[in-house]
Amino acid sequence: MRLTLVQGDITAQQVDAIVNAANSSLLGGGGVDGAIHRKGGPEILAECRALRASRYGRGLPTGRAVATTAGRLPARWVIHTVGPVWSASEDRSSLLRDCYTNSLAVADELGAATVAYPLISAGVYGWPVEDAVRQALTVLRGATPARVTEARLVLFDAGTYATAERVAASG
């Protein structure tokens, strides 16, 4: 699987699946989650509501992943995953890595060849950007999916992109 770093808007990525850094309610929110719901349209929210009514009545657990339509986005699917909130007193790194691992597994099950990831938990959930990049790269560099041939880590701004390039180059 090829891994690329891209600076840009995840909602504009022309891929098979876009990963959403969702909140556990699956009903939209701020940041990446809000942007995906706004640009993807009501079809995404409708499928998320159906998931809440059936399998995830208490919400999607942290680290798990589930797919819906991509609505009006230039992708076939949105894979929703709930990242952990950063904690200086508790190591939640395995939960963050689970987001990437489980999203990749869902993408593989769907038959997606290309997947775009945001930097999960690095926004309002407060995860330090450098470590968030390190956790993402650890999973994506070590993965051997059957169908996914390209994973993109999409970084929204120039500073985050520069940090990701530096972390990627260092190992």
Residue pairs with C-beta under 8 A, 6 or more apart in sequence:
1 140
1 143
1 144
1 145
1 148
1 149
1 150
1 151
2 149
2 150
2 151
3 137
3 140
3 141
3 150
3 151
3 152
3 153
4 150
4 151
4 152
4 153
5 152
5 153
5 155
5 161
5 164
5 165
5 168
6 13
6 116
6 152
6 153
6 154
6 155
7 154
7 155
7 156
7 157
7 158
7 160
7 161
8 154
8 155
8 156
9 35
9 154
9 156
10 18
10 32
10 35
10 36
10 116
10 117
10 118
10 154
10 156
11 18
11 35
11 36
11 39
11 40
11 73
12 74
13 74
13 75
13 116
13 152
13 154
14 74
14 75
15 74
15 75
15 112
15 114
15 115
15 116
15 150
15 152
16 75
16 76
16 77
16 107
16 110
16 111
16 112
16 113
16 114
16 115
17 67
17 70
17 75
17 76
17 77
17 78
17 79
17 106
17 107
17 110
17 112
17 114
17 115
17 116
18 36
18 70
18 73
18 75
18 77
18 78
18 79
18 115
18 116
19 65
19 78
19 79
19 80
19 81
19 103
19 107
19 115
19 116
19 117
19 118
19 120
20 32
20 33
20 36
20 78
20 79
20 80
20 81
20 118
21 31
21 32
21 33
21 81
21 83
21 99
21 118
21 119
21 120
21 121
21 123
21 125
22 29
22 33
22 60
22 80
22 81
22 82
23 29
23 33
23 59
23 82
24 59
24 60
24 61
24 62
24 82
25 52
25 59
26 48
26 49
26 51
26 52
26 56
26 59
26 60
26 66
26 80
27 45
27 48
27 49
27 52
28 34
28 37
28 45
28 48
29 37
30 123
30 124
31 123
31 124
32 118
32 123
36 44
36 73
36 78
37 44
37 45
39 72
39 73
40 69
40 70
40 71
40 72
40 73
40 78
41 71
41 72
42 71
43 69
43 71
43 72
44 68
44 69
44 70
44 71
44 78
47 68
47 69
48 68
48 80
51 60
51 66
51 68
52 59
55 66
56 66
59 82
60 66
60 80
60 81
60 82
61 82
62 82
62 83
62 84
62 95
62 98
62 99
63 81
63 82
63 83
63 84
63 94
63 95
63 96
63 98
63 99
63 102
64 81
64 82
64 98
64 102
65 79
65 80
65 81
65 99
65 102
65 103
65 105
65 106
66 79
66 80
66 106
67 77
67 78
67 79
67 80
67 106
67 110
68 77
68 78
68 80
69 76
69 77
69 78
70 76
70 77
70 78
71 78
75 116
76 110
76 112
77 107
77 110
77 112
79 103
79 106
79 107
79 110
79 115
81 99
81 102
81 103
81 120
82 99
83 95
83 96
83 99
83 120
83 121
83 125
83 127
84 92
84 95
84 96
84 121
84 125
84 127
85 92
85 121
85 125
85 126
86 92
86 121
86 125
86 126
86 127
86 128
93 131
93 135
96 120
96 121
96 127
96 132
96 135
97 135
97 138
97 139
99 120
99 121
100 117
100 120
100 135
100 136
100 139
100 140
101 139
101 143
103 115
103 117
104 115
104 139
104 140
104 143
104 145
104 148
104 151
105 145
107 115
107 145
107 147
107 148
108 145
108 146
108 147
108 148
111 147
112 147
112 148
113 147
113 148
113 149
113 150
114 148
114 149
114 150
114 151
114 152
115 148
115 150
115 151
115 152
116 151
116 152
116 154
117 136
117 140
117 151
117 152
117 153
117 154
118 154
118 156
119 129
119 132
119 133
119 136
119 153
119 154
119 155
119 156
119 160
119 164
120 127
120 132
120 136
121 127
121 132
122 128
122 129
122 132
122 133
122 160
129 160
129 163
129 164
130 163
130 167
133 153
133 163
133 164
133 167
133 168
134 167
136 153
137 153
137 167
137 168
140 151
140 153
143 151
153 164
155 161
155 164
